[in-house]
């Protein structure tokens, strides 16, 4: 029985659950490690993203005989120039829009509340609706204050979190330097603890994980940039206030699979309703068109089928990861699943290879 696969899988699941249970019981012992991990998580994550974005440039520089130290310095110079150019181009108007939005947020919330109350007050003029529909309308009307306040302050909370995170970015250059300097040493370091076919399998699995992360990070950020650009062009064309800020918010939210576009459109709809109600229709059309272009043309050509994850699976992962780890779970759930999928795929191929070799020997 010990050689049966179902028995081995069952024992592995039970042991995993037991380890998790024991960890939860003694988690206070590891609280200092958890605090340290939380402190370095964000800089490490940003450093990893910058590493995958800048590695193609480093490879190209080294292919034209740049030494490693020179390629790293060049990467930092390019990142600095891009950051300076971004700040010089969008910094002043973005700062002005942020200040104006903060100043006008109470007025926005008040106007949204007045608009929604007026809209719901007109329900008597509509034909008789089923009781369930009327109850739903009343529930929404009762919660409209909370909805308006939450949606109106969404950008403010995001901006505050962004500025708080800047203080942690001091560690990012250190992580990035060592990633660019020693990234080829990671796989050999792990593989040296194994021999034979297992060593080959470890090297291949790590290469597949690296390719998965590279495809996801480079592809997702490039797609988000294009979506943000389309939103800015559309918002600017219809004369929507805070077009640059809303487009930047939409670009960042697009990093969240599936849910990001719906989160991004809420502040834009609110501002459009306050500025001129008919603009809300244009905003909805712009978001719909940009998402259709992104999902049908940009993403298939940029990311291809490298991740090969069904949309229903993505939704399930986001819901589960969001309940477990909140916002970070929503952002990191899909790439984590893709990495686990690569590991399991290689593990299955390895086991099948062993089985085929045993069959041939018989």
VEXDREN-2710 file (C-alpha; in Angstrom, 1 decimal):
% VEXDREN-2710
k/r/px/py/pz
1/UNK/0.0/0.0/0.0
2/UNK/2.9/2.4/0.7
3/UNK/3.8/2.2/-2.9
4/UNK/0.4/3.3/-4.2
5/UNK/0.2/6.9/-5.5
6/UNK/-3.1/7.7/-3.8
7/UNK/-1.6/6.6/-0.5
8/UNK/1.5/8.7/-0.9
9/UNK/-0.6/11.8/-2.0
10/UNK/-2.9/11.3/1.0
11/UNK/0.0/11.1/3.4
12/UNK/1.6/14.2/1.9
13/UNK/-1.6/16.2/2.3
14/UNK/-2.0/15.1/5.9
15/UNK/1.6/15.9/6.7
16/UNK/1.2/19.4/5.1
17/UNK/-2.0/20.1/7.1
18/UNK/-0.3/18.9/10.3
19/UNK/2.7/21.2/9.7
20/UNK/0.3/24.1/9.0
21/UNK/-1.6/23.3/12.2
22/UNK/1.5/23.1/14.3
23/UNK/2.8/26.3/12.8
24/UNK/-0.4/28.1/13.8
25/UNK/-0.1/26.8/17.3
26/UNK/3.5/28.1/17.8
27/UNK/3.3/31.1/15.4
28/UNK/4.1/33.5/18.3
29/UNK/7.6/32.0/18.4
30/UNK/8.2/33.0/14.8
31/UNK/6.6/36.5/15.1
32/UNK/10.1/38.3/14.9
33/UNK/10.8/36.4/11.7
34/UNK/7.3/37.4/10.4
35/UNK/8.0/41.0/11.1
36/UNK/11.3/40.9/9.4
37/UNK/9.8/39.1/6.4
38/UNK/7.0/41.7/6.1
39/UNK/9.6/44.5/6.2
40/UNK/11.6/43.2/3.3
41/UNK/8.7/41.6/1.3
42/UNK/7.8/44.8/-0.5
43/UNK/11.3/45.9/-1.4
44/UNK/12.1/42.4/-2.5
45/UNK/9.0/42.2/-4.7
46/UNK/9.8/45.5/-6.4
47/UNK/13.5/44.5/-6.8
48/UNK/12.3/41.2/-8.4
49/UNK/10.0/43.1/-10.8
50/UNK/12.7/45.5/-11.8
51/UNK/15.1/42.6/-12.3
52/UNK/12.8/40.8/-14.8
53/UNK/12.2/44.1/-16.6
54/UNK/15.9/45.1/-16.8
55/UNK/17.4/41.6/-17.5
56/UNK/16.8/41.8/-21.3
57/UNK/18.8/45.0/-21.3
58/UNK/21.6/43.5/-19.2
59/UNK/21.8/40.5/-21.5
60/UNK/22.0/42.7/-24.6
61/UNK/24.7/44.8/-23.0
62/UNK/26.8/41.8/-22.1
63/UNK/26.3/40.3/-25.6
64/UNK/28.1/43.4/-26.9
65/UNK/31.1/42.7/-24.5
66/UNK/30.0/44.9/-21.5
67/UNK/31.5/43.5/-18.3
68/UNK/29.0/42.6/-15.6
69/UNK/29.7/45.6/-13.4
70/UNK/29.3/47.9/-16.4
71/UNK/26.0/46.3/-17.4
72/UNK/24.6/46.8/-13.9
73/UNK/25.7/50.4/-13.8
74/UNK/24.1/50.9/-17.2
75/UNK/20.9/49.3/-16.0
76/UNK/20.7/51.7/-13.1
77/UNK/21.4/54.7/-15.3
78/UNK/18.6/53.7/-17.7
79/UNK/16.2/53.2/-14.8
80/UNK/17.2/56.6/-13.4
81/UNK/16.7/58.3/-16.7
82/UNK/13.3/56.7/-17.2
83/UNK/12.3/57.7/-13.7
84/UNK/13.5/61.2/-14.2
85/UNK/11.8/61.5/-17.6
86/UNK/8.5/60.2/-16.1
87/UNK/8.7/62.6/-13.3
88/UNK/9.5/65.6/-15.5
89/UNK/6.7/64.7/-18.0
90/UNK/3.8/63.8/-15.7
91/UNK/5.0/64.9/-12.2
92/UNK/3.7/68.5/-12.3
93/UNK/0.3/67.8/-13.8
94/UNK/-0.1/64.7/-11.7
95/UNK/0.7/66.6/-8.5
96/UNK/-1.7/69.3/-9.4
97/UNK/-4.5/66.8/-10.1
98/UNK/-3.8/64.9/-6.8
99/UNK/-4.0/68.2/-4.8
100/UNK/-7.2/69.3/-6.6
101/UNK/-8.8/65.9/-6.0
102/UNK/-8.0/65.9/-2.3
103/UNK/-9.4/69.4/-2.0
104/UNK/-12.6/68.6/-4.0
105/UNK/-13.3/65.1/-2.5
106/UNK/-15.9/66.3/0.1
107/UNK/-17.8/68.2/-2.6
108/UNK/-17.6/65.1/-4.9
109/UNK/-19.0/62.9/-2.2
110/UNK/-21.8/65.3/-1.4
111/UNK/-22.8/65.7/-5.1
112/UNK/-22.8/61.9/-5.6
113/UNK/-25.0/61.4/-2.6
114/UNK/-27.5/64.1/-3.9
115/UNK/-27.5/62.6/-7.3
116/UNK/-28.2/59.0/-6.1
117/UNK/-30.9/60.2/-3.7
118/UNK/-32.6/62.1/-6.5
119/UNK/-32.4/59.0/-8.8
120/UNK/-33.9/56.7/-6.2
121/UNK/-36.6/59.3/-5.3
122/UNK/-37.9/58.9/-8.8
123/UNK/-38.8/55.2/-8.5
124/UNK/-42.5/56.2/-7.8
125/UNK/-42.7/57.4/-11.4
126/UNK/-41.6/54.0/-12.7
127/UNK/-44.0/51.1/-13.3
128/UNK/-44.7/48.8/-10.4
129/UNK/-41.7/46.5/-9.8
130/UNK/-41.7/43.1/-8.2
131/UNK/-41.3/43.2/-4.4
132/UNK/-37.8/41.6/-4.6
133/UNK/-36.6/44.3/-7.0
134/UNK/-38.0/47.1/-4.9
135/UNK/-36.3/45.6/-1.8
136/UNK/-33.0/45.4/-3.7
137/UNK/-33.3/49.1/-4.7
138/UNK/-34.1/50.1/-1.1
139/UNK/-31.1/48.1/0.2
140/UNK/-28.8/49.8/-2.3
141/UNK/-30.2/53.2/-1.4
142/UNK/-29.7/52.6/2.3
143/UNK/-26.1/51.8/1.7
144/UNK/-25.4/54.5/-0.9
145/UNK/-23.6/56.8/1.6
146/UNK/-21.1/54.1/2.5
147/UNK/-20.6/53.2/-1.2
148/UNK/-20.0/56.8/-2.2
149/UNK/-17.6/57.5/0.6
150/UNK/-15.7/54.3/-0.1
151/UNK/-15.5/54.9/-3.8
152/UNK/-14.7/58.6/-3.4
153/UNK/-11.8/57.9/-1.1
154/UNK/-10.4/55.0/-3.0
155/UNK/-7.8/57.1/-4.9
156/UNK/-6.9/58.9/-1.7
157/UNK/-6.1/55.7/0.2
158/UNK/-4.1/54.4/-2.8
159/UNK/-2.0/57.6/-3.0
160/UNK/-1.4/57.5/0.7
161/UNK/-0.2/53.9/0.6
162/UNK/2.0/54.7/-2.4
163/UNK/3.8/57.5/-0.5
164/UNK/4.2/55.3/2.5
165/UNK/5.7/52.6/0.4
166/UNK/8.3/55.0/-1.0
167/UNK/10.1/54.8/2.4
168/UNK/10.7/51.1/1.9
169/UNK/12.2/51.6/-1.6
170/UNK/15.6/52.3/-0.1
171/UNK/16.3/48.6/0.0
172/UNK/15.2/48.0/-3.6
173/UNK/18.6/49.0/-5.2
174/UNK/20.4/46.5/-2.9
175/UNK/18.2/43.6/-3.9
176/UNK/18.4/44.6/-7.6
177/UNK/22.2/44.8/-7.6
178/UNK/22.6/41.3/-6.2
179/UNK/19.9/39.9/-8.4
180/UNK/21.6/41.3/-11.5
181/UNK/25.0/40.3/-10.3
182/UNK/24.4/36.7/-9.1
183/UNK/21.2/35.5/-10.8
184/UNK/23.0/32.7/-12.7
185/UNK/24.3/31.3/-9.4
186/UNK/20.9/30.5/-7.9
187/UNK/20.0/27.4/-10.0
188/UNK/23.5/25.8/-9.6
189/UNK/23.4/26.5/-5.9
190/UNK/20.1/24.6/-5.5
191/UNK/21.0/21.8/-7.9
192/UNK/24.3/21.0/-6.2
193/UNK/22.4/19.3/-3.4
194/UNK/21.1/16.7/-5.9
195/UNK/22.6/14.2/-8.2
196/UNK/21.8/12.4/-11.5
197/UNK/18.3/12.8/-13.0
198/UNK/17.1/14.7/-10.0
199/UNK/19.7/17.4/-10.5
200/UNK/18.6/17.7/-14.2
201/UNK/15.0/17.9/-13.1
202/UNK/15.7/20.6/-10.6
203/UNK/17.6/22.7/-13.2
204/UNK/14.7/22.3/-15.7
205/UNK/12.1/23.1/-13.1
206/UNK/13.9/26.2/-12.0
207/UNK/14.3/27.3/-15.6
208/UNK/10.6/26.9/-16.2
209/UNK/9.7/28.8/-13.1
210/UNK/12.0/31.6/-14.2
211/UNK/10.4/31.6/-17.7
212/UNK/6.9/31.7/-16.1
213/UNK/7.7/34.7/-13.9
214/UNK/9.5/36.5/-16.7
215/UNK/6.5/36.0/-19.1
216/UNK/4.0/37.1/-16.5
217/UNK/5.8/40.1/-15.1
218/UNK/7.1/41.5/-18.4
219/UNK/3.8/40.8/-20.2
220/UNK/1.4/42.0/-17.5
221/UNK/3.3/45.3/-16.9
222/UNK/3.5/46.0/-20.7
223/UNK/-0.2/45.2/-21.1
224/UNK/-1.1/47.5/-18.1
225/UNK/1.0/50.3/-19.6
226/UNK/-0.9/50.1/-22.9
227/UNK/-4.2/50.0/-21.1
228/UNK/-3.3/53.1/-19.1
229/UNK/-2.3/54.8/-22.3
230/UNK/-5.6/54.0/-24.0
231/UNK/-7.5/55.2/-20.9
232/UNK/-5.6/58.5/-20.9
233/UNK/-6.3/59.1/-24.6
234/UNK/-10.0/58.3/-24.1
235/UNK/-10.4/60.4/-20.9
236/UNK/-8.5/63.3/-22.4
237/UNK/-10.5/63.2/-25.6
238/UNK/-13.9/63.5/-23.7
239/UNK/-12.5/66.2/-21.4
240/UNK/-12.7/64.2/-18.2
241/UNK/-11.1/66.0/-15.2
242/UNK/-8.1/64.3/-13.6
243/UNK/-7.6/62.2/-16.8
244/UNK/-3.9/61.6/-16.1
245/UNK/-4.5/60.5/-12.5
246/UNK/-7.4/58.2/-13.4
247/UNK/-5.4/56.7/-16.3
248/UNK/-2.5/56.0/-14.0
249/UNK/-4.8/54.5/-11.4
250/UNK/-6.3/52.3/-14.1
251/UNK/-2.9/51.2/-15.3
252/UNK/-1.9/50.1/-11.8
253/UNK/-5.2/48.4/-11.1
254/UNK/-4.9/46.5/-14.4
255/UNK/-2.1/44.5/-12.7
256/UNK/-4.8/42.8/-10.7
257/UNK/-6.3/40.1/-13.0
258/UNK/-10.0/40.2/-13.8
259/UNK/-11.0/42.6/-11.0
260/UNK/-8.6/45.4/-11.7
261/UNK/-10.6/47.1/-14.5
262/UNK/-13.8/47.1/-12.5
263/UNK/-12.0/48.7/-9.5
264/UNK/-10.3/51.3/-11.8
265/UNK/-13.6/52.4/-13.4
266/UNK/-15.3/53.3/-10.2
267/UNK/-13.5/56.6/-9.4
268/UNK/-13.7/57.6/-13.1
269/UNK/-17.5/57.0/-13.1
270/UNK/-17.9/59.1/-10.0
271/UNK/-15.9/62.0/-11.3
272/UNK/-17.7/61.8/-14.6
273/UNK/-21.1/61.9/-12.9
274/UNK/-20.2/64.9/-10.8
275/UNK/-18.6/66.8/-13.8
276/UNK/-21.4/66.0/-16.3
277/UNK/-23.6/62.9/-16.0
278/UNK/-23.5/62.0/-19.7
279/UNK/-19.7/61.6/-19.4
280/UNK/-20.3/58.5/-17.3
281/UNK/-21.6/56.8/-20.4
282/UNK/-18.5/57.8/-22.3
283/UNK/-16.2/56.5/-19.5
284/UNK/-18.0/53.2/-19.4
285/UNK/-17.6/52.9/-23.2
286/UNK/-13.9/53.8/-23.0
287/UNK/-13.3/51.2/-20.3
288/UNK/-15.3/48.6/-22.3
289/UNK/-13.4/49.3/-25.5
290/UNK/-10.0/49.3/-23.9
291/UNK/-10.7/46.0/-22.1
292/UNK/-11.9/44.4/-25.3
293/UNK/-8.8/45.5/-27.2
294/UNK/-6.6/44.4/-24.3
295/UNK/-8.2/40.9/-23.9
296/UNK/-8.6/40.1/-27.6
297/UNK/-5.6/41.7/-29.2
298/UNK/-2.9/43.0/-26.8
299/UNK/-2.7/40.2/-24.2
300/UNK/-2.8/37.3/-26.8
301/UNK/0.0/38.8/-28.8
302/UNK/2.1/40.0/-25.8
303/UNK/1.7/37.1/-23.4
304/UNK/0.5/34.5/-25.7
305/UNK/-0.3/31.2/-24.0
306/UNK/2.7/31.1/-21.8
307/UNK/0.6/30.8/-18.7
308/UNK/-2.3/28.9/-20.2
309/UNK/-4.7/29.5/-17.3
310/UNK/-8.4/29.3/-17.9
311/UNK/-10.4/32.5/-17.0
312/UNK/-12.6/30.5/-14.6
313/UNK/-9.5/29.3/-12.8
314/UNK/-8.2/32.9/-12.6
315/UNK/-11.5/34.0/-11.0
316/UNK/-11.4/31.1/-8.5
317/UNK/-7.7/31.9/-7.6
318/UNK/-8.5/35.6/-7.1
319/UNK/-11.5/34.9/-4.8
320/UNK/-9.6/32.3/-2.8
321/UNK/-6.3/34.2/-2.5
322/UNK/-8.2/37.4/-1.7
323/UNK/-9.9/35.8/1.3
324/UNK/-6.7/34.3/2.5
325/UNK/-4.2/37.2/2.0
326/UNK/-6.2/40.2/1.1
327/UNK/-4.9/42.6/-1.6
328/UNK/-1.5/40.9/-1.8
329/UNK/-3.3/37.6/-2.4
330/UNK/-5.3/39.1/-5.2
331/UNK/-2.1/40.5/-6.9
332/UNK/0.2/37.5/-6.3
333/UNK/-2.4/34.7/-6.5
334/UNK/-2.2/34.1/-10.3
335/UNK/1.6/34.1/-10.7
336/UNK/1.9/31.9/-7.6
337/UNK/-0.5/29.5/-9.1
338/UNK/1.4/29.6/-12.4
339/UNK/4.7/28.7/-10.5
340/UNK/3.0/25.8/-8.7
341/UNK/1.6/24.6/-12.0
342/UNK/5.1/24.6/-13.6
343/UNK/6.4/22.6/-10.6
344/UNK/3.6/20.0/-10.7
345/UNK/3.9/19.8/-14.5
346/UNK/7.6/19.0/-14.3
347/UNK/7.0/16.6/-11.4
348/UNK/4.4/14.7/-13.4
349/UNK/6.7/14.6/-16.5
350/UNK/9.6/13.4/-14.3
351/UNK/7.5/10.6/-12.8
352/UNK/6.2/9.5/-16.2
353/UNK/9.7/9.4/-17.5
354/UNK/10.8/7.2/-14.6
355/UNK/7.8/4.9/-15.2
356/UNK/8.5/4.7/-19.0
357/UNK/12.2/3.9/-18.3
358/UNK/11.1/1.1/-15.9
359/UNK/8.7/-0.3/-18.5
360/UNK/11.4/-0.4/-21.2
361/UNK/13.8/-2.1/-18.8
362/UNK/11.3/-4.9/-18.3
END
